[in-house]
Amino acid sequence: MTTCKTGAEHIKSLKDGRTVYIDGKLVADVTEHPAFRNSVKSAAMLYDFQARPENIELMTFKPEGSNRRVNRAWQMPHNHAEMVQRRKALQAWAEQSFGFLGRSPDHLASALVGQRMGIEVFEKHGKDRARALAGYFDEASRNDYFLTYVIINPQAERGKDWGEQSEDLVARIVDEDSGGITIRGAKMLGTSSIMANEVLVANLQPLKPGEEALAFSCALPMNAKGLRVLSRKSYEAHAVSVFDNPISSRFDENDALMYFDDVKVPWERVFVHRDTDMCRAQFHDTPGHAYQNYQAQIRLSVKIKFLVGLAHKITEAIGTTAMPPIREQLGFLAANVSMVQAMMAGMEIEGGMRGEYWVPNRHIMYSAQVLTQDLYPRVIHTLRDLAGGALIMLPSSILDYQDSDLKRIIGLTQRSARMSPEDKVKFLKAAWDAVGSEFGSRHTQYEMFYAGARFVTAGHSYRTFDWDGATKMVDHLMAGYDLTDELSRMPH
Ligand SMILES: Cc1cc2nc3c(=O)[nH]c(=O)nc-3n(C[C@H](O)[C@H](O)[C@H](O)COP(=O)(O)OP(=O)(O)OC[C@H]3O[C@@H](n4cnc5c(N)ncnc54)[C@H](O)[C@@H]3O)c2cc1C
């Protein structure tokens, strides 16, 4: 056995008979299918990256009592320095996909690390459920599982409560016995599920008393009997070549509806059982939500830096870099990168102890969420603004280069002071893939919504802010004067 999980091992683990559908057909093997195989290879590349001798210390650690190293995402930091050490591993992974793999395995590892840190919350809910969560954490971390999650319900009628939606829509407990629970219904939107080993099913959206059948959380292998995965359109399958679509051809992590067709879950994998408030507590009373979204901001800091790199190169490609208004735009973009990085560092340094563990500062994390879900589309808009038609005036595909006359015309028309015509086309195709392609557009939707709509993230920010400190300052100002005193000073 090698020192830690490798790409080959991960690919092998995905050949498990899971039920994935795309374009009306059942997929025989996600690792071979043209809609998924390159993304699967990218996931495998992450494990190969961590297994390289020069990266093993940066990327992995040995859990207590285990003789195999696993990704540092599973590490539970005891202080600020350990949190930073862990973050460097997460950052290095994000750099491998330029931040485009939103649900790389460290996202769910972070969620579970936070939930495991708050095990007493599960203990209050029930000893058996806490034992299940702790046991699952050990299993998942020691095997360095790639997990995804589905914690959101299909929208249906947003004006109604979840319990009021049609019976067969939202995943719910339809039966239970001494062996476990049986669930039926749907959850959205299992990003990376086609290349994950397991899925955490939970409920992040508020539930009310009376909605207990919906109030559960559990983990399932992706090949669980009755688990049906309905993939969205594959951008990878529509990528013409790596030259034409260098990002979408490799990092289309996929999103999918999950339908639970009477899936049986054994009790040792049930973490929340028929408790509406515990569904909230699983994320918010433990550091689970803070840790999973701290990971998301680490990844985003890499992606925003990459996008700003694209912006600079766009101006080089079309020769506008030195123009003062363009410099201003680039300077503004650069400031945004540093803001995201500074907020990440702030979450770490302003974190605090929870029991024996160091946890990120929640309010800074929620502030980062609110600000970056707005920031991302603005950055994309700025890139489009900087580029003009350059992102569009491009050969239809590399096949144009097979015709020598077309190749000559492309060479004549794709001139740039800083790049060869071929490099200009190569670069601008990469920029369009990131910014304007269907894949790029999905990324804007992702960054705007993965953590919840604005009213949700702003609600978290509201809830966790130091209002007392802020309003006390206002009170302090007002305590220094009053109407009677001021009137007495007025000339009569
Ligand atoms: C690309 C992508 C990948 C995703 N991956 C995953 C995943 O892996 N796992 C997972 O569990 N989920 C995933 N999601 C789902 C994501 O968490 C949700 O999209 C997000 O929480 C928002 O919920 P919603 O889609 O139901 O939107 P809604 O909450 O319905 O919001 C849609 C719009 O309606 C408005 N709105 C709705 N209700 C209200 C209200 N009460 N008050 C005010 N405004 C309201 C919102 O402001 C917003 O403008 C993913 C989403 C996307 C787009």
Ligand as a Chemical Component Dictionary entry (heavy atoms), coordinates in Angstrom:
data_LIG
# 
_chem_comp.id                   LIG 
_chem_comp.type                 NON-POLYMER 
_chem_comp.pdbx_formal_charge   0 
_chem_comp.three_letter_code    LIG 
# 
loop_
_chem_comp_atom.comp_id 
_chem_comp_atom.atom_id 
_chem_comp_atom.alt_atom_id 
_chem_comp_atom.type_symbol 
_chem_comp_atom.charge 
_chem_comp_atom.model_Cartn_x 
_chem_comp_atom.model_Cartn_y 
_chem_comp_atom.model_Cartn_z 
_chem_comp_atom.pdbx_ordinal 
LIG C1  C1  C 0 -23.948 25.533 -9.534 1  
LIG C2  C2  C 0 -24.585 25.162 -8.237 2  
LIG C3  C3  C 0 -24.089 24.095 -7.519 3  
LIG C4  C4  C 0 -24.694 23.711 -6.330 4  
LIG N1  N1  N 0 -24.205 22.638 -5.630 5  
LIG C5  C5  C 0 -24.830 22.211 -4.523 6  
LIG C6  C6  C 0 -24.388 21.055 -3.811 7  
LIG O1  O1  O 0 -23.395 20.441 -4.147 8  
LIG N2  N2  N 0 -25.092 20.650 -2.744 9  
LIG C7  C7  C 0 -26.196 21.313 -2.312 10 
LIG O2  O2  O 0 -26.791 20.891 -1.330 11 
LIG N3  N3  N 0 -26.642 22.410 -2.947 12 
LIG C8  C8  C 0 -25.988 22.858 -4.024 13 
LIG N4  N4  N 0 -26.451 23.968 -4.696 14 
LIG C9  C9  C 0 -27.689 24.572 -4.246 15 
LIG C10 C10 C 0 -27.454 25.891 -3.537 16 
LIG O3  O3  O 0 -27.051 25.661 -2.207 17 
LIG C11 C11 C 0 -28.750 26.662 -3.631 18 
LIG O4  O4  O 0 -28.910 27.037 -4.974 19 
LIG C12 C12 C 0 -28.735 27.879 -2.715 20 
LIG O5  O5  O 0 -28.774 27.499 -1.369 21 
LIG C13 C13 C 0 -29.936 28.782 -3.014 22 
LIG O6  O6  O 0 -31.121 28.081 -2.850 23 
LIG P1  P1  P 0 -32.158 27.953 -4.051 24 
LIG O7  O7  O 0 -31.439 27.518 -5.263 25 
LIG O8  O8  O 0 -33.290 27.167 -3.535 26 
LIG O9  O9  O 0 -32.565 29.447 -4.332 27 
LIG P2  P2  P 0 -33.685 30.272 -3.583 28 
LIG O10 O10 O 0 -33.414 30.297 -2.128 29 
LIG O11 O11 O 0 -35.011 29.786 -4.027 30 
LIG O12 O12 O 0 -33.406 31.699 -4.177 31 
LIG C14 C14 C 0 -33.746 32.020 -5.541 32 
LIG C15 C15 C 0 -34.148 33.468 -5.596 33 
LIG O13 O13 O 0 -35.390 33.649 -4.893 34 
LIG C16 C16 C 0 -35.216 34.578 -3.827 35 
LIG N5  N5  N 0 -35.945 34.075 -2.649 36 
LIG C17 C17 C 0 -36.392 32.816 -2.426 37 
LIG N6  N6  N 0 -36.991 32.727 -1.227 38 
LIG C18 C18 C 0 -36.911 33.956 -0.682 39 
LIG C19 C19 C 0 -37.333 34.506 0.558  40 
LIG N7  N7  N 0 -37.978 33.776 1.465  41 
LIG N8  N8  N 0 -37.051 35.807 0.810  42 
LIG C20 C20 C 0 -36.423 36.570 -0.094 43 
LIG N9  N9  N 0 -35.986 36.106 -1.298 44 
LIG C21 C21 C 0 -36.241 34.823 -1.584 45 
LIG C22 C22 C 0 -33.706 34.621 -3.565 46 
LIG O14 O14 O 0 -33.269 35.835 -3.011 47 
LIG C23 C23 C 0 -33.135 34.385 -4.944 48 
LIG O15 O15 O 0 -33.076 35.604 -5.639 49 
LIG C24 C24 C 0 -25.826 24.412 -5.859 50 
LIG C25 C25 C 0 -26.310 25.498 -6.586 51 
LIG C26 C26 C 0 -25.707 25.885 -7.755 52 
LIG C27 C27 C 0 -26.264 27.053 -8.512 53 
# 
loop_
_chem_comp_bond.comp_id 
_chem_comp_bond.atom_id_1 
_chem_comp_bond.atom_id_2 
_chem_comp_bond.value_order 
_chem_comp_bond.pdbx_ordinal 
LIG C1  C2  SING 1  
LIG C2  C3  SING 2  
LIG C2  C26 DOUB 3  
LIG C3  C4  DOUB 4  
LIG C4  N1  SING 5  
LIG C4  C24 SING 6  
LIG N1  C5  DOUB 7  
LIG C5  C6  SING 8  
LIG C5  C8  SING 9  
LIG C6  O1  DOUB 10 
LIG C6  N2  SING 11 
LIG N2  C7  SING 12 
LIG C7  O2  DOUB 13 
LIG C7  N3  SING 14 
LIG N3  C8  DOUB 15 
LIG C8  N4  SING 16 
LIG N4  C9  SING 17 
LIG N4  C24 SING 18 
LIG C9  C10 SING 19 
LIG C10 O3  SING 20 
LIG C10 C11 SING 21 
LIG C11 O4  SING 22 
LIG C11 C12 SING 23 
LIG C12 O5  SING 24 
LIG C12 C13 SING 25 
LIG C13 O6  SING 26 
LIG O6  P1  SING 27 
LIG P1  O7  DOUB 28 
LIG P1  O8  SING 29 
LIG P1  O9  SING 30 
LIG O9  P2  SING 31 
LIG P2  O10 DOUB 32 
LIG P2  O11 SING 33 
LIG P2  O12 SING 34 
LIG O12 C14 SING 35 
LIG C14 C15 SING 36 
LIG C15 O13 SING 37 
LIG C15 C23 SING 38 
LIG O13 C16 SING 39 
LIG C16 N5  SING 40 
LIG C16 C22 SING 41 
LIG N5  C17 SING 42 
LIG N5  C21 SING 43 
LIG C17 N6  DOUB 44 
LIG N6  C18 SING 45 
LIG C18 C19 SING 46 
LIG C18 C21 DOUB 47 
LIG C19 N7  SING 48 
LIG C19 N8  DOUB 49 
LIG N8  C20 SING 50 
LIG C20 N9  DOUB 51 
LIG N9  C21 SING 52 
LIG C22 O14 SING 53 
LIG C22 C23 SING 54 
LIG C23 O15 SING 55 
LIG C24 C25 DOUB 56 
LIG C25 C26 SING 57 
LIG C26 C27 SING 58 
# 
